[in-house]
């Protein structure tokens, strides 16, 4: 089997080697096996250095697989939010999943987010245009620049005065028409984006990490400065895999609960 690289070079991939990746005892497709191996390497921090992630050509040669297999494996890791791929810039590992000690997970459906809002209320306050916090941008692993629409909301449990979360949201500047029609009392903003702009969420990545609260966050949540909070960072991508919303939720540890129902395959 042979494939042609963008430079025109022909890369030979042995069918025998490629078939060897899937043993008789393992019925997983070759691209899934490759994705499993690369995922482990990413989470170990093997590609933590800038520009260290192998090119498609290197992966093809090293693992003895076709370029199609490599691209399908990288597609899985991209959908999981572990890597990002930009034309002309190569493949980049998302810092949060590779080395920041955060729980990183792709969300399979929007309904998983809505459980956070159950029996709570929140009002989003428009805060004009602002640049995204560099630390947040680094954790997302996607280049963001310029000023985005900023919102802030304080979430409270029904019947209780103490806030259970502080939420900061940034929306892409090309969503101006939708932003102008927002209902600030809506429990979510991404749902309104779909209604008013037609831009539908395709993929959401989520990072959960315990951090020390800043003075501002601590004051709003009514906790001690530098007290522990869970920071939940979400990045919303549309069908073109373009980032259009970023949300950051800060939860005091003792006021956070999350349940998940998992069914095992087979």
N, C-alpha and C positions, 0 to 999 in steps of 0.2 A: 504494500500500500504506500502511496506517496501523497504528500500534500505540498502546496506551494505557499511560501511565506509572502508577506506583503512586498518584500524586496525582490521577489522572483526566484529565490533559492528554493530548490527542491529538498524536502526533508523526508527521508525514508523512515517508515515506521513498520516494524516487523509484525505481521499478523500473528505469528507464533508467540511473540512476546506479549502482544496485547491480549491474546486469549489466555495467556498464563496468569493474568491478573485475577481472573475469575476462576477459582478452583472448582473442582467437581462438587465439593461440599458447600460452596458458596454460590448462591444463585443471583446475587446482586449484580446489576449491570456494571460494566467496567467504569463508567463515569461516576457511579455512586461510590465504588470502592476507592477511586482516586480522590473524590471529594472527602471521604472519610479520612484518608491519610493526610490530605492537605489541611483539613480542619484541625486535626490533632497538632499538626506543626504550628498552625496559627495560634492556637490557644496555649501552646508551650512558649510562645514568644520567639520562635525560630526566625521570623521575618520582621522583627521589631525595628530593625534599622531601615532608614529611609531608602527606598529603591532596591531593597533586598529580595522582594518577591520575584520568583523566576518568571521569565517570559514564556509564552505559549511554546515557542520552539524548544526551549530548554526542558520544559515539562514533557513535551512529546518525546524528546530523545531520552531523557532520564528514565521515564516510566514505560517506554516502549509502546505508546498508544498513539492513536490518530489525533489530529488537531481537533476534530469534531468531539472526541471523548474529552479532551482537555477543556474545550469551551463549555461543554455541558457540565463538567465538574465545577468550573469557575462560576457558571450561572447559578448553581445551587448555593455556593458560598456567598454570592452576591445577594441572592434572595434572602438568605439568612442574616444579612447585614454584617458579615464578617469581613468582607472586602468591598472595595469600590473599584470600578473600571472606567477610566476616562480615555477617550480617543486621544492619542498623542502623549498621554501621561503615564500609561501603563497601569499596573494593578497595585493598589495600595491597601494595606491592612488597616482596619479601623482601630484606633488606639484603645478605645474602651474595652473591646472584646479581646484584644491581644495582650494587654499588659496593665490595665488600670484596676484589676481586681474587682470588676463589676460583673453582675449577673447579666448576660446579654442574651436576648431572646427575640426571634421574629414572632410577631403575632399573626396567627392564622386567620383570624376574622375580627372585624371591628367590634363585635359583641363582647370580646374579652376586655375591651377598654371600658365599656359601659358599666361593668360591675363596680368600678371605682366610684361611679357617680350615684349608685343606688342609695336612696333615702338621704340624699344630701342636696344642698343648693349652693349655687355659686353665681356671682355677678361679675362679668368681665368689664374692666375699666380700660377704655382706650388710652394709650400712653404716647400717641404720636408715632414718629418714625425713629428708630434707633438701630445701631449696629448690634450684631449678635455677640454676646460674650465670647471672647477668644477661647476660653476653656471649654465652653459648650460646643463651639464649632470644631474644636480638636477632637472631642469625644465622638462627634457624629462621623468624622472621617470624610466629610464632603466639603469642598471649598465653597465658602459663602462669603459674599462681599457686599458692600453698600449697606444702606439702611432699609430695614424691613418694618412692616406695621407691627407695633408692640401692644400687647394687652396684658393685664394682670387681674387675677381673680383670687378671692379667698373663699375656700370651700368650708362649709359648716354642716354638721349633722343636724337633721331636723330636730328641733326642740332643745338644742344645746348652743351655748354662746361661744365656747372655745373653738377656734378654727381647727380643722383637721388637716388642712393643706393650704399651701400657697402655690399658685400656678402662674408662671410666666409663659407667654406664647408669642412667637414671632411668625408673621405671615409674609409670603413673598410679595414684593412691591407690585407685581403685575396683577394682584388681586384687589386693586383699588375699588373697582365697581362693586364687588361682592362685599367688601368691608363697609362700604357706605350704607349697605342695607341690613347690617347685622342687628340682631336682637341681643343686647348685652346680657340678658338674663338667661340665654340658652345654656344648657348644661355642657354643650360641646360647641366648638367653632368649626371643626372639620365637616360636620354635617351641614352647616349653613353654607360652607364653601361649595359643597356639591349642589345645593339647591340654587344658589345665586350665580354660580359661575359654570356649573356643569363639570367641574374638575373633580373626578372621583379618585378616592384613595385606592391604590393598588397594593401597597406594601407599607407596613409600619414596623420599625425596629424599636426596641425598648431596652434601655440599660437601667438597672437598679443598683445603686451603690450607697453605702453608708458613709456620710461625710460629717464634718463639724459645721454647725450652722454659723453663717455670718451674723454680724450684729443686726443687720437689717432683717434677715429672715427670722432670727431668734425673737426680735421685738414683735414682729407681726404674729408669730405663732405662740407667743407667750411662754417661751422657754429660756433657759440660761444661755448666754452667749457661748458659742463653741459647743453647745449641747448636741447630741447625736440626732441626725435626721436621715431619712431615706430620700435620696434624690432619684426621681424617676424621669429619665430623659427619653422622649419619643421623637422620632423623625418620620414624617409622612411623605410618601412618594406617590406620584400619579402613574398612569399607565405608560407614560414615556420614561419612567424611572427618574423623574425630575423631583427634587426636593422642593416642597412648597409650604410646609408648616413644621415648626419646631415647638415642642412644649416641654417645660421643666416643672415638675411637681416636687415640692418639699413637704415631707410628712414627718412629724414628730414620731419617734419610734413607738411610743406607748399608745399612739392614736392611729396606728396603721394595721389593717388586717386585709389579707388577700387570700381568696380560696380559688382553687383550680380543680376542675374535673378532668381526669385523664382516663382514657380507655386504651388498653393495650391492644395492639394489632393481633389478629388471629385468635 
